[in-house]
Amino acid sequence: MPFAIRSSAFRPLADIPEQYTCEGADRAPPLDWRDAPKGTMSFALIVDDPDAPDPAAPKRVWVHWVLYNLPADTHALAEGASGTSLPDGAREGEHDGGGHGWSGPCPPIGTHRYFHKIYALDAMLPDLGARVSKADLLRAMEGHVLAQAELVGTYAAGRRERRD
């Protein structure tokens, strides 16, 4: 079987439930992955939205979560995983809202796609610091990616004030 990621909260290309967005509790959705390749030493996860600010005229990719050094024996993140509820050794970086940890979908207009990308790595990465960005993590992972899988969910703009 190929390396794969899924969520018990939503199916691929389906709507992400409101509780995982700025219109709900803004908790990270549960995620699990399977069939990592032999030699996997750690995992990294990036969640981003390539449709910001408007899917009809995207101008940038908005980063919602940067996470790395998940131990190789980790195969899931529970709902709300972020901050102190992560496995030992895991590190979070900065999202584009300027904070750390999970920052859920919050589109200003239209229906956006949210890519949950998991990477199987052949190494544990050095501590990249609290301000590590998606770009920093991608550079650090160069030459270490054994496999990648992704899960895409969608979310449409609602009533509350937006940040991306």
N, C-alpha and C positions, 0 to 999 in steps of 0.2 A: 504494500500500500504506500502511496506517496505521503510525504509530510503534509499534514493538514491542521487547520485551526477552525474551531467552531464556537458557537455560543448557545447555551440553552435558552437565552432570552430572545433571540431572533434568528431567522433563517438567512442564508445568503441572499443578498439583493432585496431583502424585506425591510420593513420599517423597524427602527430601533425604538423600543418602548420609551415613553415619556420619562419614566423614572430615572433613566440614564442620561438625561439632558438637563439643560438649564431651566427647563420648564417643569422639571420634577425635582427629585432629590439630588440629581447630578452625581450619581454614584457610577463607578466603573461597572460595566456589564460583566457577568461571569464569562470566562473564556477557558477553553481547554484545547490541547493539541496532542497529536499522536504521530507515531511512526517517524520520529526524528532519526536522522542517519547515524550509523555507527561512527563513533569518534566525537559525538556532540559533548562539549564541556560546559556550555552555557547557552542561554537564550536571550535575545533582545526583542523588544516589542516597540513598534512605532504606530501610533494612530494619527491619521491626518485626513484632511478634507481638501481635495484639489479643486473644489467648486467655489471657493471664497472670492469675493463676497456674494457673487450672483452666478448661478450655474449658466445663465445665458451669456455672461461675459466674465468668466473667471479671470482673476488678476494674480492670484497667489495660492499656494498650498498652505493651509492653516494647520499647524501641529497641535494635537490635543493631548498626546501622551508620549513620553520618551522614557523607556524602561530598559535596563540592561543588567547583566550578570545574574539573571535568574539561574539558579543551579540546574545542572543537567537532569537531576531527579525530580524537577518541578514539571508537572504536566497540566497544571490548571491554575487559574487565579479565580478566587471566589468573588462574588458580587461585592462591590465596594473596595476591592483590593487597591490600596494606594497608601502611601505614608507608612505608618508603623505596622500595617497588616500584611506586608510583603515578606516573602521568604528571606531568611538570613543571607546577607551578602548582596541582595538585589539593590539597585540604585535607580533613582528617578532623576530625570532632568527637567528642564524648563519647557513649558508649553508656550504657545504664542500669545497667550493672555498675560504672560509675565510671571506666572506662578509655577509651582512644582506639582507633580502628580497629575492625576486625571482632571481633565477639563472637558466636559461632555458637549455633545452637539448643541449648537445655538445659532443656527443660520439666520441671517438678516432677511433673506428673501429666497423663495423657491425651495425646491427639494435638493438637498446636498447628499453626496456619497461620502461615507466614512470608511476608510481603508484601515483595517486592523492587520498589520503585517508582523508576523513572527519570523525570526531568523534563528536558525540553529548554527552555533558557532563552535569552532574547534579550539577555543581558548576562553578563559576568563579574561575580561578586559581590565586594564588598570583603572583605578578610580579616576574618573574624568572630571570630578568636581560637581558641585551643586548646580552650577549654571550651564551644564552640558546641554547643547542643542541637538536637534535632529542631525544637522550637518556635521557637528562634532562626532556624534555617535557613528554616523555612516563612514566617516574617515577612519575612525578607530577600528571599525569592523572590516575594513578593506583587507582582503587576503585571508579572512577567517570564516567567511560564510560558507557553510556546507549545504544548506538548503533554506528556502524561504517559502512561506505559505501566507495566504491572505484571506480575510473574510471581509466582505463589503456589506454594510448596512446603509440604510437611507434615513433621512429625517427632514421633514418639511418645516419651514418657518411657521411660527405660531404667534402668540399674543405678546409675549414679554420682550423687554429691551434686549437687544442683541450685543454680542461682543465679537463675532466673527462673520 
